[in-house]
Amino acid sequence: MRYVHCVPAFALAFGLLLSTPLITDAAVLPAIVARKGGIDGMGFASIILAVIDYLKGSNAYDPSTPDKCKISIYTTAGGGCQTFINCEQNDGWGTDLSSQWQVCYLGGRQFFHDDRIGDFSVTFSKAGGVNGDTADGLHTPILQLAAVSNWDPLDIEATVDAAAGREAGRLCTLDPGGAGTKRLGWVCGVPVLGKEGFGLDSNTAVQTSGFASGWCTMHVVQYQRNENGIGADYQFDVLMYDNNKTPIGQIQKQAVDPNTKTLNLNSNLPYVVVLTASGGDGDAVLFAYGGQNWGSNDQEHHSNFGPYDSGSRQGDTGFNC
């Protein structure tokens, strides 16, 4: 499992969700409080949730979004790789890093550096026809930043697909070149180091072991099966926090076991949290930890899961830890 070193208010992850109801219960305080942690080491799932929760009517890559860098990636006819980075609040291209491309081919991982976001890389993970073979070439880029969970991989196209139908709260978007151009493009927004982009404090590192006992919480994203590329079993993003709202565990887009319909959530806690999703879309997700058993509709555990929206639903829940 991947530990988070900073906090966010974001998760999917990767693809995600509707806005959660306003929570005032101090026992739950979703990731909004935890967001005061930093970006160093937090996974992209966290960033996605922060974009959804904090930016509200905006997207991470919008010119008006403060304390962000917009990374633009393009390829033409299976080559001609280009990368631009713009950290200003305008719609310009920004700094052209295209001359640094040395491995513009399938599987080639090109590394870049910008003082505002640190080291990052782009890898085209697939090639060939897409969209019914109407666009050939390199595609499915994987974006990785050293400052985000030690090179946590972000599948840009999966992230875009997961946010389909949502006009705001997007981390990435497509930027196609138009008919006949053989050009494919992708644009993402990421937080600037040392700032508070998306409501995050990028200067604070969080513990990678141990936990504060008391009331632990989880922000959970459930991806609807057989929707938006999800298979026959539900998948989940989970961000787990200890009593001090410090992130102590994270999973991203993991599916339940196809036979048992369970998923084990490892963390800094001494026991494993077991998640079960064996019912239908309208049924509660079940949780178990240290002799406690509850569901996503259990008010004693401050559960507040909402309905599905664009293929996913999300909510918070808590337990004694």
Solvent accessible surface area in square Angstrom, and as a share of the most:
residue,aa,sasa,rsa
1,M,89,0.40
2,R,90,0.33
3,Y,82,0.31
4,V,0,0.00
5,H,58,0.26
6,C,0,0.00
7,V,4,0.02
8,P,0,0.00
9,A,5,0.04
10,F,0,0.00
11,A,0,0.00
12,L,0,0.00
13,A,0,0.00
14,F,7,0.03
15,G,1,0.01
16,L,0,0.00
17,L,1,0.00
18,L,28,0.14
19,S,78,0.50
20,T,33,0.19
21,P,79,0.50
22,L,158,0.79
23,I,30,0.15
24,T,114,0.66
25,D,58,0.30
26,A,75,0.58
27,A,33,0.25
28,V,3,0.02
29,L,51,0.25
30,P,15,0.09
31,A,5,0.04
32,I,80,0.40
33,V,59,0.34
34,A,4,0.03
35,R,18,0.07
36,K,139,0.59
37,G,7,0.06
38,G,0,0.00
39,I,1,0.01
40,D,66,0.34
41,G,2,0.02
42,M,0,0.00
43,G,0,0.00
44,F,0,0.00
45,A,0,0.00
46,S,0,0.00
47,I,0,0.00
48,I,2,0.01
49,L,4,0.02
50,A,0,0.00
51,V,0,0.00
52,I,12,0.06
53,D,28,0.15
54,Y,105,0.40
55,L,22,0.11
56,K,125,0.53
57,G,68,0.65
58,S,34,0.22
59,N,16,0.08
60,A,0,0.00
61,Y,29,0.11
62,D,30,0.16
63,P,56,0.35
64,S,78,0.50
65,T,3,0.02
66,P,69,0.43
67,D,56,0.29
68,K,4,0.02
69,C,0,0.00
70,K,29,0.12
71,I,0,0.00
72,S,4,0.03
73,I,1,0.00
74,Y,4,0.01
75,T,2,0.01
76,T,53,0.31
77,A,67,0.52
78,G,32,0.31
79,G,18,0.17
80,G,53,0.50
81,C,10,0.06
82,Q,60,0.27
83,T,0,0.00
84,F,19,0.08
85,I,1,0.00
86,N,4,0.02
87,C,21,0.13
88,E,99,0.45
89,Q,111,0.50
90,N,73,0.37
91,D,117,0.61
92,G,31,0.30
93,W,133,0.47
94,G,47,0.46
95,T,64,0.37
96,D,82,0.43
97,L,11,0.06
98,S,21,0.14
99,S,100,0.65
100,Q,73,0.32
101,W,26,0.09
102,Q,141,0.63
103,V,36,0.21
104,C,36,0.21
105,Y,122,0.46
106,L,98,0.49
107,G,50,0.48
108,G,5,0.05
109,R,86,0.32
110,Q,19,0.08
111,F,102,0.42
112,F,6,0.02
113,H,96,0.43
114,D,15,0.08
115,D,124,0.64
116,R,78,0.28
117,I,1,0.00
118,G,13,0.12
119,D,63,0.32
120,F,0,0.00
121,S,0,0.00
122,V,0,0.00
123,T,21,0.12
124,F,0,0.00
125,S,49,0.32
126,K,115,0.49
127,A,54,0.42
128,G,32,0.31
129,G,35,0.34
130,V,29,0.17
131,N,118,0.61
132,G,74,0.72
133,D,105,0.54
134,T,114,0.66
135,A,21,0.16
136,D,88,0.46
137,G,10,0.10
138,L,7,0.03
139,H,13,0.06
140,T,10,0.06
141,P,0,0.00
142,I,30,0.15
143,L,0,0.00
144,Q,24,0.11
145,L,1,0.00
146,A,35,0.27
147,A,17,0.14
148,V,0,0.00
149,S,10,0.07
150,N,117,0.60
151,W,62,0.22
152,D,3,0.02
153,P,61,0.38
154,L,0,0.00
155,D,46,0.24
156,I,0,0.00
157,E,42,0.19
158,A,36,0.28
159,T,4,0.02
160,V,15,0.08
161,D,78,0.40
162,A,8,0.06
163,A,3,0.02
164,A,46,0.36
165,G,73,0.70
166,R,30,0.11
167,E,161,0.72
168,A,24,0.19
169,G,2,0.02
170,R,41,0.15
171,L,3,0.01
172,C,1,0.01
173,T,34,0.20
174,L,90,0.45
175,D,48,0.25
176,P,93,0.58
177,G,23,0.22
178,G,48,0.46
179,A,110,0.86
180,G,81,0.78
181,T,61,0.35
182,K,141,0.60
183,R,64,0.23
184,L,22,0.11
185,G,3,0.03
186,W,5,0.02
187,V,13,0.07
188,C,1,0.01
189,G,0,0.00
190,V,0,0.00
191,P,2,0.01
192,V,17,0.10
193,L,61,0.30
194,G,42,0.40
195,K,102,0.43
196,E,95,0.42
197,G,2,0.02
198,F,3,0.01
199,G,10,0.10
200,L,1,0.01
201,D,31,0.16
202,S,10,0.06
203,N,112,0.58
204,T,52,0.30
205,A,72,0.56
206,V,20,0.12
207,Q,78,0.35
208,T,60,0.35
209,S,82,0.53
210,G,41,0.39
211,F,69,0.29
212,A,25,0.20
213,S,76,0.49
214,G,35,0.34
215,W,44,0.15
216,C,0,0.00
217,T,3,0.01
218,M,1,0.00
219,H,12,0.05
220,V,0,0.00
221,V,0,0.00
222,Q,2,0.01
223,Y,7,0.03
224,Q,35,0.16
225,R,75,0.28
226,N,107,0.55
227,E,78,0.35
228,N,72,0.37
229,G,81,0.78
230,I,16,0.08
231,G,39,0.38
232,A,75,0.58
233,D,24,0.12
234,Y,3,0.01
235,Q,35,0.16
236,F,0,0.00
237,D,0,0.00
238,V,3,0.02
239,L,1,0.00
240,M,3,0.01
241,Y,3,0.01
242,D,2,0.01
243,N,64,0.33
244,N,102,0.53
245,K,27,0.12
246,T,26,0.15
247,P,1,0.01
248,I,1,0.00
249,G,1,0.01
250,Q,6,0.03
251,I,10,0.05
252,Q,39,0.17
253,K,55,0.23
254,Q,75,0.33
255,A,48,0.37
256,V,3,0.02
257,D,58,0.30
258,P,87,0.54
259,N,133,0.68
260,T,83,0.48
261,K,57,0.24
262,T,40,0.23
263,L,17,0.08
264,N,89,0.46
265,L,2,0.01
266,N,77,0.39
267,S,14,0.09
268,N,22,0.11
269,L,12,0.06
270,P,91,0.57
271,Y,131,0.50
272,V,60,0.35
273,V,0,0.00
274,V,50,0.29
275,L,0,0.00
276,T,30,0.17
277,A,5,0.04
278,S,75,0.48
279,G,28,0.27
280,G,27,0.26
281,D,52,0.27
282,G,76,0.73
283,D,75,0.39
284,A,31,0.24
285,V,1,0.01
286,L,92,0.46
287,F,4,0.02
288,A,32,0.25
289,Y,11,0.04
290,G,53,0.51
291,G,75,0.73
292,Q,38,0.17
293,N,112,0.58
294,W,11,0.04
295,G,6,0.06
296,S,6,0.04
297,N,109,0.56
298,D,37,0.19
299,Q,132,0.59
300,E,149,0.67
301,H,24,0.11
302,H,56,0.25
303,S,3,0.02
304,N,35,0.18
305,F,34,0.14
306,G,15,0.15
307,P,100,0.63
308,Y,51,0.19
309,D,58,0.30
310,S,38,0.24
311,G,13,0.13
312,S,2,0.01
313,R,21,0.08
314,Q,7,0.03
315,G,0,0.00
316,D,2,0.01
317,T,0,0.00
318,G,0,0.00
319,F,0,0.00
320,N,91,0.47
321,C,30,0.18
